[in-house]
Amino acid sequence: MVNKQSNAIRIHPVGTRITDTKKAKMLAASAPNAFRKAQDVLTATDKYVNKSGLFSTEKSRIQKLQSECYELARALKNDGFMSDEMIQNGKAFVIVEFFSLFSDAYPNWQKEYEALERFVKSDSYLREAGR
């Protein structure tokens, strides 16, 4: 079991790593629905961090990111990714663990990973265990 206290998305210094296709393929094979949904979460996180989007507001960017995170949590559950940990530690814990692996495969989203970790850990629905 992973120590809940040390649960953080791994951040890699800029320029020290490149996309690792082997890790990406392994992650996609272990959680195919979540792997696809994680791309949507990162896109929403990018828009949230960079305050972009035609006619978007801070509130709409937050709602979009929240919605994408909820969908990712459902995809992780459906894929059976860390199902015991999700029951014991909650959705946020598993999302952070999943994005640590995603960050190892795709290290070029570091700003987004940092913001995403803060966002996920602040959402009470995602912190709840067992739902």
LOMARLO-884999 format. One line per field, with one value per atom (N, C-alpha, C, O, CB): residue number from 1; atom name; x, y, z. Coordinates in pm, whole numbers, plus 50000, padded with zeros to 5 digits. Atoms other than C-alpha are relative to their C-alpha. Glycine has a CB too. Layout:
BEGIN
resi = c(NUM, ...)
name = c(CA, ...)
X = c(X, ...)
Y = c(Y, ...)
Z = c(Z, ...)
This chain:
BEGIN
resi = c(1, 1, 1, 1, 1, 2, 2, 2, 2, 2, 3, 3, 3, 3, 3, 4, 4, 4, 4, 4, 5, 5, 5, 5, 5, 6, 6, 6, 6, 6, 7, 7, 7, 7, 7, 8, 8, 8, 8, 8, 9, 9, 9, 9, 9, 10, 10, 10, 10, 10, 11, 11, 11, 11, 11, 12, 12, 12, 12, 12, 13, 13, 13, 13, 13, 14, 14, 14, 14, 14, 15, 15, 15, 15, 15, 16, 16, 16, 16, 16, 17, 17, 17, 17, 17, 18, 18, 18, 18, 18, 19, 19, 19, 19, 19, 20, 20, 20, 20, 20, 21, 21, 21, 21, 21, 22, 22, 22, 22, 22, 23, 23, 23, 23, 23, 24, 24, 24, 24, 24, 25, 25, 25, 25, 25, 26, 26, 26, 26, 26, 27, 27, 27, 27, 27, 28, 28, 28, 28, 28, 29, 29, 29, 29, 29, 30, 30, 30, 30, 30, 31, 31, 31, 31, 31, 32, 32, 32, 32, 32, 33, 33, 33, 33, 33, 34, 34, 34, 34, 34, 35, 35, 35, 35, 35, 36, 36, 36, 36, 36, 37, 37, 37, 37, 37, 38, 38, 38, 38, 38, 39, 39, 39, 39, 39, 40, 40, 40, 40, 40, 41, 41, 41, 41, 41, 42, 42, 42, 42, 42, 43, 43, 43, 43, 43, 44, 44, 44, 44, 44, 45, 45, 45, 45, 45, 46, 46, 46, 46, 46, 47, 47, 47, 47, 47, 48, 48, 48, 48, 48, 49, 49, 49, 49, 49, 50, 50, 50, 50, 50, 51, 51, 51, 51, 51, 52, 52, 52, 52, 52, 53, 53, 53, 53, 53, 54, 54, 54, 54, 54, 55, 55, 55, 55, 55, 56, 56, 56, 56, 56, 57, 57, 57, 57, 57, 58, 58, 58, 58, 58, 59, 59, 59, 59, 59, 60, 60, 60, 60, 60, 61, 61, 61, 61, 61, 62, 62, 62, 62, 62, 63, 63, 63, 63, 63, 64, 64, 64, 64, 64, 65, 65, 65, 65, 65, 66, 66, 66, 66, 66, 67, 67, 67, 67, 67, 68, 68, 68, 68, 68, 69, 69, 69, 69, 69, 70, 70, 70, 70, 70, 71, 71, 71, 71, 71, 72, 72, 72, 72, 72, 73, 73, 73, 73, 73, 74, 74, 74, 74, 74, 75, 75, 75, 75, 75, 76, 76, 76, 76, 76, 77, 77, 77, 77, 77, 78, 78, 78, 78, 78, 79, 79, 79, 79, 79, 80, 80, 80, 80, 80, 81, 81, 81, 81, 81, 82, 82, 82, 82, 82, 83, 83, 83, 83, 83, 84, 84, 84, 84, 84, 85, 85, 85, 85, 85, 86, 86, 86, 86, 86, 87, 87, 87, 87, 87, 88, 88, 88, 88, 88, 89, 89, 89, 89, 89, 90, 90, 90, 90, 90, 91, 91, 91, 91, 91, 92, 92, 92, 92, 92, 93, 93, 93, 93, 93, 94, 94, 94, 94, 94, 95, 95, 95, 95, 95, 96, 96, 96, 96, 96, 97, 97, 97, 97, 97, 98, 98, 98, 98, 98, 99, 99, 99, 99, 99, 100, 100, 100, 100, 100, 101, 101, 101, 101, 101, 102, 102, 102, 102, 102, 103, 103, 103, 103, 103, 104, 104, 104, 104, 104, 105, 105, 105, 105, 105, 106, 106, 106, 106, 106, 107, 107, 107, 107, 107, 108, 108, 108, 108, 108, 109, 109, 109, 109, 109, 110, 110, 110, 110, 110, 111, 111, 111, 111, 111, 112, 112, 112, 112, 112, 113, 113, 113, 113, 113, 114, 114, 114, 114, 114, 115, 115, 115, 115, 115, 116, 116, 116, 116, 116, 117, 117, 117, 117, 117, 118, 118, 118, 118, 118, 119, 119, 119, 119, 119, 120, 120, 120, 120, 120, 121, 121, 121, 121, 121, 122, 122, 122, 122, 122, 123, 123, 123, 123, 123, 124, 124, 124, 124, 124, 125, 125, 125, 125, 125, 126, 126, 126, 126, 126, 127, 127, 127, 127, 127, 128, 128, 128, 128, 128, 129, 129, 129, 129, 129, 130, 130, 130, 130, 130, 131, 131, 131, 131, 131)
name = c(N, CA, C, O, CB, N, CA, C, O, CB, N, CA, C, O, CB, N, CA, C, O, CB, N, CA, C, O, CB, N, CA, C, O, CB, N, CA, C, O, CB, N, CA, C, O, CB, N, CA, C, O, CB, N, CA, C, O, CB, N, CA, C, O, CB, N, CA, C, O, CB, N, CA, C, O, CB, N, CA, C, O, CB, N, CA, C, O, CB, N, CA, C, O, CB, N, CA, C, O, CB, N, CA, C, O, CB, N, CA, C, O, CB, N, CA, C, O, CB, N, CA, C, O, CB, N, CA, C, O, CB, N, CA, C, O, CB, N, CA, C, O, CB, N, CA, C, O, CB, N, CA, C, O, CB, N, CA, C, O, CB, N, CA, C, O, CB, N, CA, C, O, CB, N, CA, C, O, CB, N, CA, C, O, CB, N, CA, C, O, CB, N, CA, C, O, CB, N, CA, C, O, CB, N, CA, C, O, CB, N, CA, C, O, CB, N, CA, C, O, CB, N, CA, C, O, CB, N, CA, C, O, CB, N, CA, C, O, CB, N, CA, C, O, CB, N, CA, C, O, CB, N, CA, C, O, CB, N, CA, C, O, CB, N, CA, C, O, CB, N, CA, C, O, CB, N, CA, C, O, CB, N, CA, C, O, CB, N, CA, C, O, CB, N, CA, C, O, CB, N, CA, C, O, CB, N, CA, C, O, CB, N, CA, C, O, CB, N, CA, C, O, CB, N, CA, C, O, CB, N, CA, C, O, CB, N, CA, C, O, CB, N, CA, C, O, CB, N, CA, C, O, CB, N, CA, C, O, CB, N, CA, C, O, CB, N, CA, C, O, CB, N, CA, C, O, CB, N, CA, C, O, CB, N, CA, C, O, CB, N, CA, C, O, CB, N, CA, C, O, CB, N, CA, C, O, CB, N, CA, C, O, CB, N, CA, C, O, CB, N, CA, C, O, CB, N, CA, C, O, CB, N, CA, C, O, CB, N, CA, C, O, CB, N, CA, C, O, CB, N, CA, C, O, CB, N, CA, C, O, CB, N, CA, C, O, CB, N, CA, C, O, CB, N, CA, C, O, CB, N, CA, C, O, CB, N, CA, C, O, CB, N, CA, C, O, CB, N, CA, C, O, CB, N, CA, C, O, CB, N, CA, C, O, CB, N, CA, C, O, CB, N, CA, C, O, CB, N, CA, C, O, CB, N, CA, C, O, CB, N, CA, C, O, CB, N, CA, C, O, CB, N, CA, C, O, CB, N, CA, C, O, CB, N, CA, C, O, CB, N, CA, C, O, CB, N, CA, C, O, CB, N, CA, C, O, CB, N, CA, C, O, CB, N, CA, C, O, CB, N, CA, C, O, CB, N, CA, C, O, CB, N, CA, C, O, CB, N, CA, C, O, CB, N, CA, C, O, CB, N, CA, C, O, CB, N, CA, C, O, CB, N, CA, C, O, CB, N, CA, C, O, CB, N, CA, C, O, CB, N, CA, C, O, CB, N, CA, C, O, CB, N, CA, C, O, CB, N, CA, C, O, CB, N, CA, C, O, CB, N, CA, C, O, CB, N, CA, C, O, CB, N, CA, C, O, CB, N, CA, C, O, CB, N, CA, C, O, CB, N, CA, C, O, CB, N, CA, C, O, CB, N, CA, C, O, CB, N, CA, C, O, CB, N, CA, C, O, CB, N, CA, C, O, CB, N, CA, C, O, CB, N, CA, C, O, CB, N, CA, C, O, CB, N, CA, C, O, CB, N, CA, C, O, CB)
X = c(50084, 50000, 50088, 50193, 49904, 49926, 50123, 49969, 49855, 49967, 50019, 50174, 49920, 49963, 50136, 50089, 49889, 50065, 50034, 49871, 49935, 50108, 50094, 50111, 50076, 49902, 50362, 49938, 50009, 50111, 50073, 50099, 50010, 49950, 49853, 49983, 50204, 50030, 50093, 50113, 49966, 50224, 50148, 50196, 49912, 49857, 50588, 50022, 49963, 50067, 49966, 50728, 50145, 50234, 49979, 49866, 51030, 50053, 49981, 50000, 49944, 51262, 49990, 50012, 50146, 50017, 51202, 50127, 50238, 49963, 49889, 51422, 50080, 50176, 50090, 49922, 51543, 49946, 50015, 50003, 50061, 51306, 49921, 49877, 49909, 50083, 51128, 49890, 49892, 50085, 50109, 50813, 50055, 50142, 49904, 49959, 50858, 49886, 49790, 50033, 50109, 50646, 49976, 49862, 50031, 50018, 50706, 49910, 49818, 50137, 50083, 50560, 49858, 49761, 50064, 50132, 50275, 49918, 49800, 50014, 50071, 50183, 49958, 49848, 50087, 50033, 50196, 49884, 49795, 50123, 50108, 49973, 49868, 49763, 50035, 50120, 49729, 49942, 49820, 50034, 50047, 49709, 49937, 49841, 50115, 50052, 49646, 49872, 49791, 50105, 50121, 49378, 49963, 49983, 50024, 50024, 49264, 49900, 49922, 49952, 50100, 48957, 50056, 50038, 49871, 49942, 49138, 50113, 50130, 50051, 49890, 49438, 49946, 50002, 50077, 50061, 49216, 49941, 49957, 49889, 50062, 49028, 50105, 50080, 49911, 49893, 49356, 50043, 50081, 50122, 49966, 49426, 49901, 49941, 50000, 50101, 49099, 50022, 50005, 49858, 49973, 49188, 50117, 50112, 50031, 49884, 49526, 49965, 50015, 50115, 50043, 49365, 49921, 49941, 49915, 50079, 49117, 50091, 50070, 49888, 49907, 49401, 50083, 50108, 50092, 49924, 49601, 49918, 49970, 50042, 50087, 49306, 49980, 49972, 49864, 50015, 49262, 50126, 50117, 49971, 49873, 49632, 50028, 50070, 50115, 49967, 49671, 49885, 49897, 50046, 50118, 49327, 49962, 49939, 50027, 50032, 49251, 49863, 49804, 50106, 50130, 48937, 49913, 49887, 49932, 50083, 48724, 49872, 49800, 49967, 50119, 48449, 49994, 49887, 49877, 50004, 48551, 50024, 50087, 50105, 49981, 48542, 50075, 50088, 49862, 49932, 48734, 49906, 49947, 50047, 50098, 48418, 49977, 49972, 49867, 50026, 48356, 50122, 50107, 49963, 49878, 48721, 50010, 50048, 50126, 49998, 48698, 49895, 49923, 49974, 50107, 48367, 50039, 50011, 49868, 49957, 48513, 50106, 50099, 50055, 49895, 48821, 49940, 49978, 50108, 50064, 48606, 49923, 49932, 49905, 50075, 48379, 50092, 50064, 49916, 49905, 48676, 50064, 50086, 50110, 49943, 48825, 49900, 49938, 50044, 50102, 48496, 49989, 49976, 49863, 50006, 48484, 50123, 50113, 49988, 49878, 48845, 49986, 50024, 50123, 50020, 48756, 49911, 49937, 49938, 50087, 48474, 50075, 50058, 49876, 49924, 48707, 50101, 50119, 50073, 49906, 48968, 49928, 49979, 50070, 50079, 48699, 49958, 49968, 49875, 50042, 48568, 50116, 50099, 49934, 49881, 48922, 50056, 50142, 50108, 49951, 48978, 50139, 50209, 50001, 49868, 49289, 50006, 49933, 50036, 49980, 49402, 49866, 49842, 50076, 50135, 49048, 50001, 49918, 49920, 49993, 49145, 50041, 49986, 50098, 49953, 49331, 49891, 49881, 50124, 50108, 49032, 49899, 49849, 49930, 50094, 48808, 50059, 49988, 49967, 49937, 49057, 50036, 50018, 50124, 49941, 49203, 49927, 49955, 50140, 50078, 48959, 50048, 50156, 50003, 49975, 48947, 50120, 50200, 49877, 49889, 49193, 50134, 50225, 49994, 49877, 49460, 50035, 50149, 49985, 49977, 49420, 50027, 50111, 49879, 49974, 49404, 50144, 50212, 49900, 49862, 49731, 50098, 50197, 50025, 49912, 49892, 50001, 50106, 49955, 50009, 49766, 50078, 50151, 49853, 49928, 49901, 50149, 50225, 49942, 49856, 50239, 50054, 50160, 50029, 49960, 50260, 49988, 50073, 49913, 50022, 50123, 50114, 50163, 49862, 49890, 50388, 50131, 50214, 50014, 49880, 50659, 50002, 50108, 50008, 50010, 50534, 50002, 50063, 49872, 50012, 50458, 50046, 49963, 49852, 49948, 50686, 49989, 50035, 50143, 50003, 50614, 49880, 49854, 50000, 50118, 50305, 50019, 49923, 49873, 49969, 50474, 49916, 49869, 50145, 50086, 50286, 49859, 49798, 49995, 50136, 49961, 49991, 49893, 49957, 50001, 50053, 49998, 49927, 50121, 49997, 50133, 49863, 49814, 50107, 50132, 49802, 49895, 49807, 49960, 50097, 49609, 50006, 49902, 50027, 49988, 49745, 49931, 49856, 50148, 50066, 49635, 49848, 49775, 50049, 50144, 49294, 49935, 49832, 49975, 50057, 49230, 49995, 49896, 50082, 49995, 49337, 49908, 49877, 50142, 50090, 49110, 49853, 49766, 50027, 50139, 48794, 49949, 50000, 49988, 50050, 48593, 49940, 49954, 49895, 50058, 48408, 50111, 50096, 49917, 49891, 48736, 50077, 50135, 50095, 49929, 48885, 49923, 49981, 50025, 50082, 48597, 50042, 50072, 49849, 49965, 48675, 49874, 49768, 50088, 50103, 48461, 49876, 49786, 49959, 50120, 48208, 50021, 49930, 49959)
Y = c(49882, 50000, 50125, 50126, 50000, 49876, 50350, 50088, 50093, 50073, 49908, 50600, 50120, 50193, 50045, 49891, 50849, 50137, 50229, 49993, 49872, 51128, 50040, 50159, 49993, 49970, 51102, 50006, 50016, 49897, 50001, 51102, 50136, 50234, 49963, 49876, 51365, 49962, 49860, 50089, 50023, 51387, 50029, 50135, 50090, 49980, 51342, 50113, 50115, 49870, 49887, 51662, 49982, 49964, 50136, 50016, 51633, 50136, 50210, 49898, 49872, 51930, 50015, 49920, 50014, 49972, 52093, 49964, 49999, 50149, 50034, 51953, 49879, 49843, 50114, 50115, 51651, 49868, 49766, 49995, 50124, 51397, 50028, 50141, 49938, 49992, 51329, 49896, 49812, 49979, 50096, 51136, 49858, 49825, 50024, 50140, 50772, 49914, 49883, 49960, 50073, 50576, 49863, 49815, 49984, 50131, 50245, 50013, 49933, 49939, 49978, 50380, 50042, 50001, 50108, 49957, 50544, 49879, 49868, 50102, 50119, 50215, 49909, 49853, 49922, 50084, 50025, 50059, 49986, 49983, 49935, 50281, 49991, 49966, 50147, 50009, 50283, 49859, 49841, 50039, 50138, 49904, 49967, 49890, 49903, 50033, 49896, 50077, 50030, 50030, 49920, 50170, 50078, 50199, 50098, 49935, 50245, 50116, 50218, 49899, 49892, 50454, 50121, 50235, 49950, 49892, 50656, 50068, 50190, 49945, 49943, 50705, 50103, 50212, 49889, 49906, 50869, 50121, 50235, 49930, 49892, 51073, 50093, 50213, 49942, 49917, 51196, 50109, 50219, 49912, 49899, 51377, 50117, 50232, 49937, 49895, 51568, 50082, 50204, 49939, 49930, 51651, 50096, 50210, 49899, 49913, 51789, 50120, 50230, 49921, 49888, 51999, 50101, 50222, 49948, 49911, 52141, 50070, 50187, 49921, 49940, 52200, 50108, 50213, 49892, 49900, 52382, 50128, 50239, 49944, 49882, 52614, 50070, 50193, 49959, 49943, 52666, 50078, 50191, 49889, 49938, 52746, 50124, 50227, 49899, 49891, 52968, 50096, 50189, 49943, 49913, 53127, 50022, 50134, 50136, 49992, 53047, 49940, 49871, 49931, 50049, 52967, 50118, 50208, 49917, 49892, 53190, 50010, 49912, 49976, 49971, 53346, 49922, 49913, 49971, 50075, 53137, 50093, 50198, 49887, 49927, 53261, 49909, 49789, 50046, 50079, 53149, 49890, 49774, 50090, 50097, 52978, 49887, 49770, 50071, 50106, 52791, 49910, 49790, 50063, 50083, 52673, 49906, 49790, 50089, 50084, 52545, 49889, 49773, 50085, 50101, 52368, 49893, 49775, 50067, 50096, 52207, 49907, 49786, 50075, 50083, 52086, 49903, 49786, 50087, 50085, 51953, 49886, 49771, 50084, 50101, 51771, 49895, 49775, 50067, 50094, 51616, 49910, 49792, 50076, 50081, 51501, 49896, 49782, 50090, 50097, 51338, 49887, 49770, 50071, 50102, 51159, 49910, 49790, 50066, 50080, 51047, 49903, 49786, 50090, 50089, 50907, 49882, 49769, 50079, 50109, 50707, 49905, 49783, 50057, 50084, 50582, 49914, 49797, 50087, 50078, 50476, 49887, 49775, 50091, 50103, 50290, 49890, 49772, 50063, 50098, 50121, 49916, 49798, 50071, 50075, 50023, 49912, 49828, 50097, 50077, 49878, 50042, 49965, 49854, 49950, 50092, 50031, 50117, 50125, 49980, 50074, 50001, 50089, 50132, 50000, 49979, 49990, 50055, 49885, 50009, 49882, 50134, 50177, 49890, 49870, 50211, 50106, 50195, 50044, 49903, 50404, 49985, 50085, 49980, 50024, 50243, 50051, 50113, 49849, 49963, 50304, 50148, 50210, 49918, 49867, 50642, 50107, 50226, 49994, 49903, 50807, 50020, 49977, 50130, 49977, 50917, 50090, 50065, 50060, 49906, 51205, 49927, 49953, 50114, 50078, 50965, 49923, 49926, 49903, 50082, 50738, 50088, 50053, 49909, 49908, 51030, 50051, 50057, 50120, 49953, 51164, 49889, 49915, 50050, 50113, 50820, 49976, 49953, 49872, 50020, 50781, 50108, 50078, 50000, 49891, 51123, 49998, 50057, 50133, 50019, 51038, 49910, 49937, 49938, 50090, 50753, 50071, 50054, 49873, 49925, 50978, 50102, 50121, 50072, 49904, 51239, 49933, 49992, 50070, 50075, 50974, 49975, 49977, 49866, 50025, 50900, 50129, 50136, 49922, 49871, 51260, 50113, 50179, 50025, 49903, 51493, 50147, 50235, 49969, 49863, 51805, 50082, 50188, 49995, 49928, 51916, 50039, 50036, 49914, 49983, 52008, 50108, 50086, 50033, 49895, 52336, 49947, 49973, 50125, 50055, 52155, 49895, 49892, 49940, 50102, 51863, 50065, 50020, 49907, 49931, 52102, 50059, 50044, 50112, 49941, 52287, 49892, 49906, 50089, 50109, 51963, 49935, 49905, 49895, 50060, 51817, 50087, 50036, 49979, 49909, 52126, 49994, 49989, 50145, 50000, 52120, 49872, 49877, 50016, 50130, 51748, 49986, 49938, 49884, 50016, 51758, 50097, 50077, 50019, 49903, 52057, 49964, 50022, 50138, 50035, 51893, 49895, 49783, 49950, 50091, 51731, 49872, 49765, 50071, 50120, 51491, 49900, 49780, 50038, 50088, 51353, 49944, 49836, 50075, 50049, 51317, 49888, 49812, 50113, 50102, 51093, 49861, 49838, 50023, 50140, 50723, 49917, 49947, 49941, 50101, 50435, 50027, 49944, 49970, 49974, 50600, 49965, 49981, 50143)
Z = c(50000, 50000, 50000, 50066, 50122, 50011, 49918, 50120, 50166, 49869, 49889, 50199, 49953, 49863, 50059, 50040, 50171, 50017, 49942, 50081, 49974, 50310, 49887, 49861, 50131, 50104, 50025, 49861, 49761, 50002, 50126, 49753, 49930, 49974, 50024, 50077, 49497, 49856, 49829, 50060, 50140, 49121, 49984, 50025, 49904, 50022, 49022, 49900, 49792, 49950, 50085, 48876, 49957, 50040, 50075, 50055, 48649, 49954, 49888, 49883, 50045, 48593, 49848, 49774, 50045, 50143, 48255, 49925, 49966, 49977, 50088, 47981, 50040, 49971, 49992, 49956, 48176, 49947, 49952, 50150, 50048, 48025, 49873, 49849, 50107, 50119, 47700, 50012, 50101, 49869, 49998, 47623, 49997, 49916, 49881, 49990, 47719, 49945, 50016, 50149, 50066, 47471, 50062, 50062, 49851, 49937, 47649, 50123, 50142, 50039, 49881, 47975, 49960, 50024, 50090, 50047, 47783, 49955, 49988, 49884, 50048, 47615, 50115, 50115, 49901, 49885, 47944, 50079, 50123, 50092, 49927, 48115, 49922, 49980, 50028, 50085, 47821, 50004, 50001, 49855, 49995, 47837, 50134, 50141, 49971, 49867, 48212, 50034, 50115, 50105, 49972, 48213, 49874, 49868, 50122, 50130, 47856, 50004, 49939, 49901, 49993, 47940, 50075, 50033, 50068, 49920, 48204, 49924, 49934, 50134, 50077, 47976, 49902, 49890, 49924, 50095, 47715, 50074, 50030, 49917, 49924, 47977, 50060, 50073, 50111, 49943, 48130, 49902, 49943, 50037, 50101, 47803, 50006, 49993, 49859, 49987, 47843, 50128, 50128, 50001, 49874, 48204, 49982, 50028, 50114, 50021, 48097, 49911, 49934, 49938, 50085, 47824, 50082, 50069, 49881, 49915, 48075, 50102, 50133, 50074, 49905, 48322, 49932, 49990, 50059, 50076, 48054, 49983, 50000, 49862, 50016, 47987, 50133, 50137, 49940, 49867, 48361, 50040, 50089, 50104, 49962, 48417, 49915, 49967, 49985, 50092, 48109, 49975, 49895, 49870, 50013, 48140, 49854, 49809, 50067, 50142, 47779, 49971, 50054, 49917, 50043, 47591, 49961, 50041, 50110, 50052, 47378, 50082, 50098, 49850, 49920, 47592, 50131, 50192, 49918, 49875, 47893, 50118, 50106, 50000, 49876, 48248, 50097, 50074, 50061, 49897, 48556, 50050, 50065, 50118, 49950, 48681, 49900, 49939, 50030, 50100, 48353, 49984, 49962, 49864, 50009, 48338, 50120, 50105, 49991, 49881, 48696, 49988, 50020, 50127, 50015, 48624, 49898, 49918, 49957, 50103, 48310, 50057, 50036, 49875, 49940, 48498, 50102, 50107, 50066, 49900, 48780, 49933, 49975, 50089, 50074, 48536, 49939, 49947, 49890, 50061, 48356, 50107, 50082, 49922, 49891, 48689, 50048, 50077, 50117, 49960, 48787, 49898, 49934, 50016, 50106, 48452, 50005, 49981, 49862, 49986, 48501, 50117, 50105, 50020, 49885, 48844, 49963, 50003, 50119, 50047, 48683, 49908, 49917, 49927, 50093, 48409, 50077, 50045, 49896, 49919, 48666, 50073, 50080, 50102, 49931, 48860, 49902, 49933, 50067, 50101, 48543, 49950, 49918, 49883, 50043, 48444, 50111, 50087, 49952, 49887, 48791, 50046, 50111, 49966, 49966, 48838, 50150, 50198, 49917, 49856, 49204, 50075, 50158, 50025, 49943, 49307, 50153, 50218, 49943, 49854, 49663, 50061, 50163, 50043, 49951, 49710, 49989, 50073, 49924, 50017, 49577, 50114, 50166, 49863, 49890, 49839, 50132, 50211, 50010, 49873, 50121, 50009, 50114, 50021, 49994, 50027, 49921, 49937, 49952, 50075, 49789, 49857, 49817, 50070, 50142, 49428, 49976, 49885, 49935, 50018, 49467, 50010, 49932, 50105, 49981, 49591, 49872, 49826, 50119, 50119, 49288, 49878, 49795, 49974, 50112, 49042, 50007, 49905, 50002, 49985, 49182, 49964, 49895, 50145, 50035, 49157, 49848, 49789, 50074, 50144, 48800, 49926, 49831, 49954, 50068, 48701, 50028, 49951, 50041, 49980, 48855, 49889, 49832, 50140, 50110, 48605, 49866, 49778, 50000, 50123, 48332, 49981, 49870, 50001, 50003, 48419, 49962, 49893, 50134, 50039, 48387, 49850, 49787, 50076, 50144, 48036, 49919, 49812, 49969, 50070, 47936, 50093, 50156, 49954, 49903, 48135, 49957, 50031, 50027, 50052, 47927, 50047, 49989, 49852, 49949, 48126, 50146, 50223, 49984, 49859, 48454, 50070, 50181, 50015, 49941, 48519, 50024, 50128, 49907, 49991, 48455, 50110, 50184, 49866, 49893, 48684, 50138, 50227, 49986, 49871, 48969, 50034, 50146, 50000, 49978, 48928, 50021, 50106, 49880, 49989, 48884, 50138, 50196, 49891, 49867, 49206, 50106, 50189, 50037, 49904, 49404, 49983, 50081, 49981, 50028, 49234, 50051, 50118, 49849, 49962, 49290, 50152, 50207, 49938, 49855, 49653, 50073, 50190, 50049, 49937, 49721, 49980, 50047, 49945, 50032, 49580, 50098, 50100, 49855, 49896, 49861, 49942, 50002, 50084, 50061, 49627, 49963, 49985, 49874, 50041, 49494, 50119, 50108, 49909, 49882, 49843, 50069, 50145, 50097, 49933, 49954, 49954, 49837, 49970, 50029, 49972, 49982, 50038, 50112, 50009, 49864, 49918, 49917, 50128, 50080, 49633, 49857, 49776, 50011)
